[in-house]
Amino acid sequence: MRAFAGVFFAFLGVQSEENRRYDFAKGRFVVFAVAGLILTFVLLLTLYGLVQLTMMYVQ
């Protein structure tokens, strides 16, 4: 769960230097890579959904 939080806050650009250092020191790369891929997929699906919703109201 901490990996998802770390990746999420890094996505937003608000992760503190202390948390970043902790994540690199204690975290496993695979966990962060998977969390990053999942959050990227969720972001893309959200953007796609918003575009589809917007296009539905424009037409």
C-alpha positions as CSV (number, residue, x, y, z in Angstrom):
1,M,0.0,0.0,0.0
2,R,2.9,2.4,0.7
3,A,4.2,1.8,-2.8
4,F,0.9,2.9,-4.3
5,A,0.9,6.0,-2.1
6,G,4.5,6.8,-3.0
7,V,3.8,6.4,-6.7
8,F,0.5,8.4,-6.5
9,F,2.2,11.3,-4.7
10,A,5.1,11.2,-7.1
11,F,2.6,11.4,-10.0
12,L,1.1,14.5,-8.4
13,G,4.6,15.9,-7.8
14,V,4.1,16.4,-4.1
15,Q,6.1,13.6,-2.6
16,S,8.5,14.9,0.1
17,E,12.3,14.3,-0.1
18,E,12.1,12.2,3.1
19,N,9.5,9.9,1.7
20,R,11.3,9.6,-1.6
21,R,14.5,8.5,0.2
22,Y,12.6,6.1,2.3
23,D,10.9,4.5,-0.7
24,F,14.3,4.1,-2.5
25,A,15.9,2.7,0.6
26,K,13.2,0.3,1.8
27,G,11.1,-0.4,-1.3
28,R,11.4,-3.1,-3.9
29,F,11.7,-2.0,-7.6
30,V,9.2,-4.5,-8.8
31,V,6.5,-3.3,-6.4
32,F,7.0,0.3,-7.5
33,A,7.1,-0.6,-11.2
34,V,3.8,-2.5,-10.9
35,A,2.2,0.3,-8.9
36,G,3.4,2.8,-11.5
37,L,2.0,0.7,-14.4
38,I,-1.4,0.3,-12.6
39,L,-1.6,4.0,-11.8
40,T,-0.7,4.9,-15.4
41,F,-3.4,2.6,-16.7
42,V,-5.9,4.1,-14.3
43,L,-4.9,7.6,-15.4
44,L,-5.3,6.8,-19.1
45,L,-8.7,5.2,-18.5
46,T,-9.8,8.2,-16.6
47,L,-8.7,10.6,-19.3
48,Y,-10.3,8.4,-22.0
49,G,-13.6,8.4,-20.0
50,L,-13.5,12.1,-19.6
51,V,-12.9,12.7,-23.3
52,Q,-15.8,10.3,-24.1
53,L,-18.1,12.0,-21.7
54,T,-17.2,15.4,-23.1
55,M,-17.7,14.3,-26.7
56,M,-21.1,12.9,-25.8
57,Y,-22.2,16.4,-24.7
58,V,-20.5,18.3,-27.6
59,Q,-22.3,16.4,-30.3
